[in-house]
Amino acid sequence: MHPPEQSVICPSLVANPTESVQCKPLEVAVGDKGIERAIKHLKRKMAGEGILRELKRRRHYLKPSIKKRKKIAEAARRRRKRDRAPLM
C-alpha cells in the first residue's frame, strides 16, 4: 500500500504586512517520490512566483533613489521578456 499523500504549504509573501490581502498559498503534494522531491518542486514554484526575489529584495534597506533605478531596470527586464515571447 502507498502512504497517503501529504502536502507542504508555504504562504505567499504579502507586499505590505499591515494590509489585508488575500493570497493563494503554494502547495506541493508529497507522493511516493519523497520529501526531497517535494522540496525541490516547492523551491521551483517559489522561484516562479517571485517569492525568492522578494525575500532577497527585503533583506537590506534600499535608498529611494536606488529603489527607483531598480524599478526601472525591472520594468525593462519584463519588457524584454515580453518581447521575446512568441506572438500568437
N, CA, C and O atoms as CSV, one atom per row, in Angstrom:
chain,resi,resn,atom,element,x,y,z
A,1,MET,N,N,0.840,-1.187,0.000
A,1,MET,CA,C,0.000,0.000,0.000
A,1,MET,C,C,0.887,1.253,0.000
A,1,MET,O,O,1.958,1.279,0.608
A,2,HIS,N,N,0.419,2.268,-0.686
A,2,HIS,CA,C,1.126,3.537,-0.726
A,2,HIS,C,C,0.664,4.392,0.449
A,2,HIS,O,O,-0.505,4.353,0.833
A,3,PRO,N,N,1.596,5.170,1.022
A,3,PRO,CA,C,1.180,6.074,2.102
A,3,PRO,C,C,0.292,7.167,1.537
A,3,PRO,O,O,0.428,7.519,0.365
A,4,PRO,N,N,-0.616,7.714,2.341
A,4,PRO,CA,C,-1.482,8.789,1.850
A,4,PRO,C,C,-0.644,10.015,1.497
A,4,PRO,O,O,0.384,10.282,2.118
A,5,GLU,N,N,-1.103,10.750,0.491
A,5,GLU,CA,C,-0.369,11.949,0.079
A,5,GLU,C,C,-0.484,13.036,1.135
A,5,GLU,O,O,-1.551,13.277,1.699
A,6,GLN,N,N,0.646,13.686,1.384
A,6,GLN,CA,C,0.685,14.811,2.295
A,6,GLN,C,C,0.988,16.041,1.457
A,6,GLN,O,O,1.390,15.912,0.300
A,7,SER,N,N,0.810,17.194,1.997
A,7,SER,CA,C,1.160,18.394,1.251
A,7,SER,C,C,1.955,19.340,2.135
A,7,SER,O,O,1.747,19.420,3.346
A,8,VAL,N,N,2.874,20.056,1.493
A,8,VAL,CA,C,3.684,21.067,2.155
A,8,VAL,C,C,3.134,22.401,1.694
A,8,VAL,O,O,3.055,22.657,0.493
A,9,ILE,N,N,2.755,23.246,2.626
A,9,ILE,CA,C,2.129,24.528,2.273
A,9,ILE,C,C,3.035,25.666,2.689
A,9,ILE,O,O,3.556,25.689,3.804
A,10,CYS,N,N,3.218,26.609,1.782
A,10,CYS,CA,C,4.023,27.795,2.058
A,10,CYS,C,C,3.232,29.019,1.621
A,10,CYS,O,O,2.965,29.164,0.428
A,11,PRO,N,N,2.847,29.905,2.532
A,11,PRO,CA,C,2.066,31.073,2.123
A,11,PRO,C,C,2.898,32.050,1.307
A,11,PRO,O,O,4.094,32.213,1.547
A,12,SER,N,N,2.268,32.687,0.357
A,12,SER,CA,C,2.940,33.707,-0.446
A,12,SER,C,C,3.200,34.936,0.410
A,12,SER,O,O,2.488,35.197,1.380
A,13,LEU,N,N,4.225,35.683,0.041
A,13,LEU,CA,C,4.532,36.903,0.788
A,13,LEU,C,C,3.531,37.986,0.440
A,13,LEU,O,O,3.065,38.074,-0.696
A,14,VAL,N,N,3.209,38.795,1.408
A,14,VAL,CA,C,2.289,39.907,1.210
A,14,VAL,C,C,3.127,41.163,1.042
A,14,VAL,O,O,4.105,41.358,1.764
A,15,ALA,N,N,2.751,42.021,0.092
A,15,ALA,CA,C,3.521,43.231,-0.201
A,15,ALA,C,C,3.654,44.118,1.031
A,15,ALA,O,O,4.742,44.614,1.323
A,16,ASN,N,N,2.557,44.321,1.754
A,16,ASN,CA,C,2.583,45.143,2.952
A,16,ASN,C,C,1.905,44.359,4.072
A,16,ASN,O,O,0.701,44.114,3.999
A,17,PRO,N,N,2.641,43.962,5.100
A,17,PRO,CA,C,2.064,43.125,6.157
A,17,PRO,C,C,0.879,43.746,6.880
A,17,PRO,O,O,0.065,43.027,7.460
A,18,THR,N,N,0.768,45.088,6.854
A,18,THR,CA,C,-0.347,45.721,7.554
A,18,THR,C,C,-1.636,45.652,6.750
A,18,THR,O,O,-2.724,45.779,7.312
A,19,GLU,N,N,-1.528,45.451,5.432
A,19,GLU,CA,C,-2.715,45.358,4.590
A,19,GLU,C,C,-3.314,43.961,4.664
A,19,GLU,O,O,-2.599,42.977,4.856
A,20,SER,N,N,-4.615,43.886,4.512
A,20,SER,CA,C,-5.288,42.598,4.471
A,20,SER,C,C,-5.439,42.196,3.015
A,20,SER,O,O,-6.366,42.634,2.334
A,21,VAL,N,N,-4.524,41.360,2.540
A,21,VAL,CA,C,-4.519,40.946,1.145
A,21,VAL,C,C,-4.738,39.444,1.099
A,21,VAL,O,O,-4.092,38.695,1.832
A,22,GLN,N,N,-5.650,39.001,0.234
A,22,GLN,CA,C,-5.909,37.578,0.074
A,22,GLN,C,C,-4.817,37.016,-0.824
A,22,GLN,O,O,-4.673,37.450,-1.967
A,23,CYS,N,N,-4.044,36.051,-0.321
A,23,CYS,CA,C,-3.005,35.451,-1.141
A,23,CYS,C,C,-3.199,33.941,-1.201
A,23,CYS,O,O,-3.617,33.307,-0.232
A,24,LYS,N,N,-2.889,33.394,-2.346
A,24,LYS,CA,C,-3.055,31.965,-2.577
A,24,LYS,C,C,-1.790,31.250,-2.094
A,24,LYS,O,O,-0.698,31.564,-2.568
A,25,PRO,N,N,-1.907,30.302,-1.169
A,25,PRO,CA,C,-0.713,29.603,-0.686
A,25,PRO,C,C,-0.172,28.637,-1.739
A,25,PRO,O,O,-0.919,28.091,-2.551
A,26,LEU,N,N,1.141,28.444,-1.702
A,26,LEU,CA,C,1.757,27.449,-2.573
A,26,LEU,C,C,1.594,26.086,-1.923
A,26,LEU,O,O,1.778,25.939,-0.714
A,27,GLU,N,N,1.256,25.113,-2.710
A,27,GLU,CA,C,1.036,23.778,-2.172
A,27,GLU,C,C,1.726,22.768,-3.068
A,27,GLU,O,O,1.618,22.838,-4.292
A,28,VAL,N,N,2.439,21.822,-2.454
A,28,VAL,CA,C,3.139,20.774,-3.188
A,28,VAL,C,C,2.752,19.444,-2.584
A,28,VAL,O,O,2.836,19.261,-1.369
A,29,ALA,N,N,2.328,18.512,-3.422
A,29,ALA,CA,C,1.948,17.183,-2.941
A,29,ALA,C,C,3.199,16.335,-2.735
A,29,ALA,O,O,4.092,16.312,-3.582
A,30,VAL,N,N,3.254,15.643,-1.608
A,30,VAL,CA,C,4.358,14.742,-1.313
A,30,VAL,C,C,3.859,13.332,-1.596
A,30,VAL,O,O,3.045,12.791,-0.848
A,31,GLY,N,N,4.347,12.748,-2.671
A,31,GLY,CA,C,3.886,11.423,-3.073
A,31,GLY,C,C,4.905,10.356,-2.730
A,31,GLY,O,O,5.585,10.429,-1.707
A,32,ASP,N,N,4.998,9.370,-3.595
A,32,ASP,CA,C,5.922,8.255,-3.383
A,32,ASP,C,C,7.382,8.660,-3.539
A,32,ASP,O,O,8.277,7.977,-3.040
A,33,LYS,N,N,7.620,9.765,-4.226
A,33,LYS,CA,C,8.999,10.152,-4.544
A,33,LYS,C,C,9.723,10.788,-3.365
A,33,LYS,O,O,10.938,10.979,-3.429
A,34,GLY,N,N,9.019,11.118,-2.302
A,34,GLY,CA,C,9.675,11.579,-1.088
A,34,GLY,C,C,9.674,13.081,-0.893
A,34,GLY,O,O,9.309,13.859,-1.775
A,35,ILE,N,N,10.098,13.449,0.295
A,35,ILE,CA,C,10.085,14.845,0.717
A,35,ILE,C,C,11.120,15.668,-0.041
A,35,ILE,O,O,10.902,16.855,-0.285
A,36,GLU,N,N,12.243,15.059,-0.417
A,36,GLU,CA,C,13.295,15.794,-1.134
A,36,GLU,C,C,12.768,16.319,-2.474
A,36,GLU,O,O,13.028,17.461,-2.852
A,37,ARG,N,N,12.027,15.469,-3.179
A,37,ARG,CA,C,11.455,15.876,-4.469
A,37,ARG,C,C,10.421,16.975,-4.260
A,37,ARG,O,O,10.334,17.911,-5.055
A,38,ALA,N,N,9.631,16.860,-3.181
A,38,ALA,CA,C,8.613,17.866,-2.890
A,38,ALA,C,C,9.256,19.221,-2.577
A,38,ALA,O,O,8.757,20.261,-3.006
A,39,ILE,N,N,10.350,19.204,-1.838
A,39,ILE,CA,C,11.057,20.447,-1.520
A,39,ILE,C,C,11.597,21.085,-2.798
A,39,ILE,O,O,11.553,22.305,-2.957
A,40,LYS,N,N,12.110,20.245,-3.712
A,40,LYS,CA,C,12.616,20.732,-4.991
A,40,LYS,C,C,11.492,21.408,-5.789
A,40,LYS,O,O,11.690,22.486,-6.350
A,41,HIS,N,N,10.315,20.773,-5.837
A,41,HIS,CA,C,9.176,21.353,-6.536
A,41,HIS,C,C,8.724,22.659,-5.870
A,41,HIS,O,O,8.372,23.620,-6.554
A,42,LEU,N,N,8.738,22.688,-4.534
A,42,LEU,CA,C,8.345,23.897,-3.812
A,42,LEU,C,C,9.286,25.051,-4.142
A,42,LEU,O,O,8.839,26.174,-4.374
A,43,LYS,N,N,10.583,24.777,-4.161
A,43,LYS,CA,C,11.557,25.820,-4.488
A,43,LYS,C,C,11.347,26.331,-5.902
A,43,LYS,O,O,11.467,27.528,-6.161
A,44,ARG,N,N,11.029,25.411,-6.827
A,44,ARG,CA,C,10.772,25.803,-8.209
A,44,ARG,C,C,9.542,26.707,-8.307
A,44,ARG,O,O,9.547,27.705,-9.028
A,45,LYS,N,N,8.487,26.341,-7.571
A,45,LYS,CA,C,7.264,27.154,-7.573
A,45,LYS,C,C,7.518,28.526,-6.960
A,45,LYS,O,O,7.031,29.541,-7.458
A,46,MET,N,N,8.291,28.545,-5.867
A,46,MET,CA,C,8.601,29.813,-5.211
A,46,MET,C,C,9.396,30.720,-6.147
A,46,MET,O,O,9.164,31.928,-6.189
A,47,ALA,N,N,10.328,30.142,-6.892
A,47,ALA,CA,C,11.117,30.933,-7.841
A,47,ALA,C,C,10.210,31.470,-8.946
A,47,ALA,O,O,10.346,32.621,-9.361
A,48,GLY,N,N,9.299,30.644,-9.412
A,48,GLY,CA,C,8.374,31.066,-10.466
A,48,GLY,C,C,7.446,32.174,-10.019
A,48,GLY,O,O,7.109,33.054,-10.811
A,49,GLU,N,N,7.024,32.148,-8.758
A,49,GLU,CA,C,6.125,33.174,-8.220
A,49,GLU,C,C,6.868,34.463,-7.875
A,49,GLU,O,O,6.237,35.500,-7.671
A,50,GLY,N,N,8.199,34.413,-7.805
A,50,GLY,CA,C,8.973,35.603,-7.469
A,50,GLY,C,C,9.157,35.792,-5.971
A,50,GLY,O,O,9.578,36.860,-5.527
A,51,ILE,N,N,8.850,34.774,-5.196
A,51,ILE,CA,C,8.965,34.889,-3.739
A,51,ILE,C,C,10.427,34.996,-3.326
A,51,ILE,O,O,10.761,35.781,-2.439
A,52,LEU,N,N,11.305,34.212,-3.962
A,52,LEU,CA,C,12.724,34.260,-3.601
A,52,LEU,C,C,13.318,35.629,-3.929
A,52,LEU,O,O,14.122,36.159,-3.161
A,53,ARG,N,N,12.926,36.199,-5.061
A,53,ARG,CA,C,13.409,37.532,-5.435
A,53,ARG,C,C,12.943,38.563,-4.412
A,53,ARG,O,O,13.694,39.460,-4.029
A,54,GLU,N,N,11.692,38.421,-3.976
A,54,GLU,CA,C,11.136,39.345,-2.981
A,54,GLU,C,C,11.881,39.228,-1.649
A,54,GLU,O,O,12.163,40.240,-1.007
A,55,LEU,N,N,12.200,38.003,-1.232
A,55,LEU,CA,C,12.948,37.821,0.013
A,55,LEU,C,C,14.316,38.482,-0.068
A,55,LEU,O,O,14.737,39.159,0.870
A,56,LYS,N,N,15.013,38.291,-1.184
A,56,LYS,CA,C,16.330,38.901,-1.352
A,56,LYS,C,C,16.216,40.425,-1.351
A,56,LYS,O,O,17.064,41.120,-0.792
A,57,ARG,N,N,15.154,40.935,-1.984
A,57,ARG,CA,C,14.962,42.385,-2.064
A,57,ARG,C,C,14.742,42.995,-0.692
A,57,ARG,O,O,15.206,44.103,-0.420
A,58,ARG,N,N,14.038,42.280,0.175
A,58,ARG,CA,C,13.707,42.814,1.500
A,58,ARG,C,C,14.814,42.619,2.540
A,58,ARG,O,O,14.694,43.104,3.665
A,59,ARG,N,N,15.880,41.922,2.179
A,59,ARG,CA,C,16.949,41.661,3.142
A,59,ARG,C,C,17.642,42.927,3.626
A,59,ARG,O,O,18.004,43.032,4.799
A,60,HIS,N,N,17.829,43.894,2.718
A,60,HIS,CA,C,18.558,45.115,3.055
A,60,HIS,C,C,17.734,46.340,2.680
A,60,HIS,O,O,16.901,46.296,1.775
A,61,TYR,N,N,17.981,47.425,3.389
A,61,TYR,CA,C,17.301,48.676,3.093
A,61,TYR,C,C,17.865,49.260,1.805
A,61,TYR,O,O,19.078,49.249,1.592
A,62,LEU,N,N,16.989,49.767,0.949
A,62,LEU,CA,C,17.410,50.449,-0.274
A,62,LEU,C,C,16.987,51.907,-0.204
A,62,LEU,O,O,15.857,52.227,0.164
A,63,LYS,N,N,17.919,52.784,-0.565
A,63,LYS,CA,C,17.578,54.191,-0.629
A,63,LYS,C,C,16.549,54.384,-1.732
A,63,LYS,O,O,16.545,53.634,-2.709
A,64,PRO,N,N,15.672,55.382,-1.593
A,64,PRO,CA,C,14.639,55.605,-2.614
A,64,PRO,C,C,15.198,55.783,-4.030
A,64,PRO,O,O,14.588,55.320,-4.994
A,65,SER,N,N,16.354,56.450,-4.164
A,65,SER,CA,C,16.932,56.663,-5.500
A,65,SER,C,C,17.353,55.332,-6.127
A,65,SER,O,O,17.158,55.118,-7.324
A,66,ILE,N,N,17.924,54.446,-5.324
A,66,ILE,CA,C,18.338,53.133,-5.827
A,66,ILE,C,C,17.110,52.280,-6.113
A,66,ILE,O,O,17.080,51.519,-7.080
A,67,LYS,N,N,16.098,52.416,-5.261
A,67,LYS,CA,C,14.849,51.681,-5.467
A,67,LYS,C,C,14.227,52.056,-6.807
A,67,LYS,O,O,13.732,51.198,-7.537
A,68,LYS,N,N,14.259,53.353,-7.120
A,68,LYS,CA,C,13.700,53.841,-8.387
A,68,LYS,C,C,14.488,53.272,-9.571
A,68,LYS,O,O,13.897,52.852,-10.565
A,69,ARG,N,N,15.824,53.259,-9.465
A,69,ARG,CA,C,16.669,52.710,-10.530
A,69,ARG,C,C,16.373,51.238,-10.761
A,69,ARG,O,O,16.274,50.785,-11.902
A,70,LYS,N,N,16.233,50.489,-9.661
A,70,LYS,CA,C,15.944,49.057,-9.762
A,70,LYS,C,C,14.567,48.818,-10.367
A,70,LYS,O,O,14.377,47.874,-11.134
A,71,LYS,N,N,13.602,49.675,-10.021
A,71,LYS,CA,C,12.253,49.537,-10.566
A,71,LYS,C,C,12.272,49.725,-12.083
A,71,LYS,O,O,11.606,48.990,-12.812
A,72,ILE,N,N,13.035,50.707,-12.555
A,72,ILE,CA,C,13.149,50.955,-13.994
A,72,ILE,C,C,13.831,49.770,-14.676
A,72,ILE,O,O,13.409,49.340,-15.749
A,73,ALA,N,N,14.887,49.243,-14.052
A,73,ALA,CA,C,15.599,48.096,-14.623
A,73,ALA,C,C,14.696,46.872,-14.669
A,73,ALA,O,O,14.728,46.114,-15.639
A,74,GLU,N,N,13.891,46.670,-13.632
A,74,GLU,CA,C,12.961,45.535,-13.576
A,74,GLU,C,C,11.907,45.658,-14.682
A,74,GLU,O,O,11.551,44.663,-15.314
A,75,ALA,N,N,11.411,46.871,-14.913
A,75,ALA,CA,C,10.428,47.092,-15.975
A,75,ALA,C,C,11.050,46.789,-17.343
A,75,ALA,O,O,10.402,46.203,-18.210
A,76,ALA,N,N,12.297,47.188,-17.524
A,76,ALA,CA,C,12.988,46.912,-18.789
A,76,ALA,C,C,13.174,45.405,-18.975
A,76,ALA,O,O,13.040,44.893,-20.086
A,77,ARG,N,N,13.481,44.698,-17.887
A,77,ARG,CA,C,13.651,43.249,-17.950
A,77,ARG,C,C,12.336,42.582,-18.347
A,77,ARG,O,O,12.321,41.681,-19.185
A,78,ARG,N,N,11.230,43.028,-17.743
A,78,ARG,CA,C,9.915,42.467,-18.087
A,78,ARG,C,C,9.565,42.768,-19.544
A,78,ARG,O,O,9.008,41.920,-20.241
A,79,ARG,N,N,9.892,43.973,-19.997
A,79,ARG,CA,C,9.610,44.356,-21.382
A,79,ARG,C,C,10.389,43.473,-22.352
A,79,ARG,O,O,9.834,42.991,-23.339
A,80,ARG,N,N,11.683,43.261,-22.069
A,80,ARG,CA,C,12.498,42.382,-22.928
A,80,ARG,C,C,11.946,40.961,-22.935
A,80,ARG,O,O,11.902,40.309,-23.978
A,81,LYS,N,N,11.524,40.483,-21.758
A,81,LYS,CA,C,10.968,39.139,-21.657
A,81,LYS,C,C,9.674,39.034,-22.460
A,81,LYS,O,O,9.442,38.035,-23.140
A,82,ARG,N,N,8.830,40.070,-22.381
A,82,ARG,CA,C,7.567,40.074,-23.131
A,82,ARG,C,C,7.826,40.104,-24.628
A,82,ARG,O,O,7.119,39.446,-25.392
A,83,ASP,N,N,8.843,40.867,-25.059
A,83,ASP,CA,C,9.172,40.958,-26.476
A,83,ASP,C,C,9.738,39.652,-27.016
A,83,ASP,O,O,9.572,39.340,-28.195
A,84,ARG,N,N,10.404,38.888,-26.157
A,84,ARG,CA,C,10.981,37.600,-26.560
A,84,ARG,C,C,9.909,36.542,-26.769
A,84,ARG,O,O,10.092,35.623,-27.568
A,85,ALA,N,N,8.793,36.663,-26.062
A,85,ALA,CA,C,7.728,35.663,-26.141
A,85,ALA,C,C,7.172,35.595,-27.555
A,85,ALA,O,O,7.003,36.628,-28.203
A,86,PRO,N,N,6.885,34.383,-28.043
A,86,PRO,CA,C,6.330,34.259,-29.404
A,86,PRO,C,C,4.942,34.869,-29.492
A,86,PRO,O,O,4.133,34.741,-28.573
A,87,LEU,N,N,4.681,35.524,-30.594
A,87,LEU,CA,C,3.376,36.140,-30.795
A,87,LEU,C,C,2.371,35.083,-31.236
A,87,LEU,O,O,2.691,34.199,-32.030
A,88,MET,N,N,1.172,35.181,-30.720
A,88,MET,CA,C,0.131,34.201,-31.064
A,88,MET,C,C,-0.720,34.729,-32.173
A,88,MET,O,O,-1.653,34.056,-32.610
